[in-house]
Each structure stands twice: as C-alpha cells, then as structure tokens.
C-alpha cells in the first residue's frame, strides 16, 4: 500500500504499532535516568581511553540500537579512531556464521584493532558472529562493548561476555529508551524504562 493510499483510508504510515506503543508506555517505570547513563558512559570511556590510547582502532556501531549510545560514547573518547557502521538483520536459519547483512562495513579492518559497539548483549549471537567475521577479515584484535549486559545464560554459540559494559542487568526485563525500542518506538528517550505489563 502506498503512502497516499494509506492516508486515503485514514491511517498514518507506521501506526500499526503506534497504539500498542502508547499502551506499553502506560505500563513503564523509570530505571535509569539520563544522569545515571552519563556517569556510566564516562566511566566506560575512561577505561577505553586507557586501553586504546595507542591503537588507532575502528569503532563499529551496530545499527540501529547502538546509535544513541555510540554517539555519546564517541564524544568522550580521546584517542585516534575511525568509525564504521553495520546493520545485521538476523542469522540465516540456525547455521553458524551466516549473518544476514542489511549494511556491511566499509573500512578495511586488516591489521587493525576493531571495537564492536552495541546497545545490549543478550543471547550473544550477534556479537559472536561479528567477532568471528572481523577476525576472519584480518583484524589484529577484536573487542566488544555493550551499554547493557543482561546477566543470564547465553546461547551456546553466543559470546558469553563483552570486554566493556556500562550497566550490568541482573534481571532479564524488557527495556525501552536510550536506543532500546519497541518496534522502532522510544529509541529517542534520554532515560531507560522497564516495561511492567504483560508481553506485547
């Protein structure tokens, strides 16, 4: 259906999940304020500045979730670096190593240190396959960064631990805000909220 056809029928493009998003918002609770996030990122950046001062790494943002976190993190990093961006849709079935790319990296990583940045580590599968991809592409070393680390059993083939994390989550709740979304909504929120209702 075209945009015009949608408007003619009285629907706004994108509102398939809009009403659900509004309902979800009514059942959320603030868990991490923007000031809490700022402090966590400052602490994370301090550790990375000490580690990568002489590395000239490529920092890879995993779109779209990590865009907010990556943008703020970059402003606090004091070493020479280049940025790249990837978007990974999923895995092809259950086959190891078959990443489905929406956006492939642009920079040649051969002989370089690569730092993969994502908003959260959950199953660990995306991180594991990206690490493998960059190592097979000739990266000298590959490190991983997640703002949120959900502390629970990972998938057997997933990355078990990231090298740097901002906040460790002991409980596996559904979160929105600061890059975390519900069908594309709420990424723009400066704070992070927990959903307290039933699964949507």
N, C-alpha and C positions, 0 to 999 in steps of 0.2 A: 504494500500500500504506500502511495506517495504521501509526502507531507501535506499536499493540497487536499488529497482525498481524506486524510485523517482529520484535517481541520473542518472539512465539509461535514463530517459526521459528528462534530462536536468534541473530538478527542484531541488532546495535546500530545504530540510525539513524546514518548518516554513515560507517559503516565500509567503504563502497565503495572509498574511497581510503586508509583508515587503514593497512592492511598495506603499501601502496605507499609511504606516507609514512614508515613505520618503516624500510623497506628503503632509501629515499632517505637518511634521516638517517645510516645507517651509512656512507655514501659522501660525507660532507661534511667540510669543513675550515674552521676559523675564519679569516676575512679581516679583519673589522673588529670590534674589541672595543667594549663599551659606553663605555669611556673615550675611545676614538678618535671615536666618534659624538658624545659630549658636546662634545668640542673642536670638531668640525666645525660643530655646531649653534651653539655660542657664537660662532664666527667669522662664520657666516652671519647670525645675529641682529644682530651689531654692524653689519654692512653695511646691513641692512634698517632698523635704528634710525636710522642716519644719513640714509638715503634718504627715509623716510616719516614723519619726525618731525612734520610739519605737514599730513599728507594726510588723516587720518581715513578710512583705506581699509576696504573689505570684503575680508576674507581668506576665500577659498573653498577648502574641503578637498574633494579628490576621493576619495570613499569607494570601497573600504574601505582600500586600500593606504596612503593618506597619513594615516590616523587617528593612528597612533602618532607619526609624525614631527611632525604638526601640533600634537598635544597638548604635546609637549616644546618645540617652537619657540615656541608662544604664551607660555609662561611666561618667555621671555627677551626678549619684545618690549615696549618701554617706551612706545610711542605709543598714542594713542587709536585703537581699531579696533572693528569688528564682525565677527562670523563667520557664515559660511553654509556649507552642505554640498550637494554634488551627487553623484549616482551615475550614471555613464554606462555603459550595458551594452555598446554597440558602435556601429558605423555601419550604416545600412541599405544593405546591398549595397556597391557601390563609389561611391555617389552622394555627392558633396561636400556637407557641410552638413546631412545627415540624421542627427543624433545620435539615438540611442535612449535615452531617459531612464528610469532607474529612480527617481531622486529629483531633482526640479527645484529650482532655487534659490528661496528665499523672499523675500529682500530685493530692493528696487528699487535697481538699480545706476545709474540715470540721473544723470549729473553726478558720479558717484563714481569714485574710483580703486579698481580691483579687482586683487587679488593671488591668482592661482590656484596652489594648492599641491598637488603630487602626490609620490608616493614616488620615481618614476623617470621619466625621459624616455628612450624607446626609439625607436619609429617616429616619434614626434612628432605623430601624427594626432589623438589625443585633445586634446592641448594646442592644436593649431592650430584645431580646431573650437570649443573652449571660448573661445579668444581671439576668434574671429570672432563667436560668439554674444553675448558680453558687449559687444563694440564695436557690434554691430547693436542691442543693447538700450539703448544710450545711455551706456555707461561713458565717463568722461572720459579714462581711461588704463587699460591692462591690462598687468600684469606677471606673469611666470611664475617659479615656484620648484619645484625638484626636489631631493630629497636626493641621489639618484644620477643622474648624467648618463652614459649609455652612449655613449662616443665612437665612433661609426661612421656610415656613410652612412644618412641618414634616408629615409623615404618622400618622394617628390617633393612631395606635398601636406602633409607634416608640418611642424611647427615645427622649425626647424633648430637653434636654440639657446635655452636658457632664460636669463632675466635673472639668476637667482641659483641656485647649486647648492652642495651640501655636499661631495660627493665625486665626482670625475671617474673613470670606469672606462674604462681603455684597452682592455680585452678584454671581449667580449660573453659573459659566463658567466651561468649560471642561479644566482641567489642566493635565499636564504631568511633569514628573521629580520627583526626590526625593521620589521614591516609587510609585508614581502615574503613571499609564500606559495606553497605547493603545494596547490592545491585547498582553500584555506581553512586549512590547517595551517601552523604555525610563525610566524604573524604576531606571536605573543606573545614570541618570543625577544628578549632585550635586545641580543644581538650579531648580526652578519651572517655567514652561512656560504656557501661556494661548494660547489656540487654537483660532485663529481669523477667520477661514474659515467657510464653511458650514458643517453641520453634516455629519460625515462619517459613 
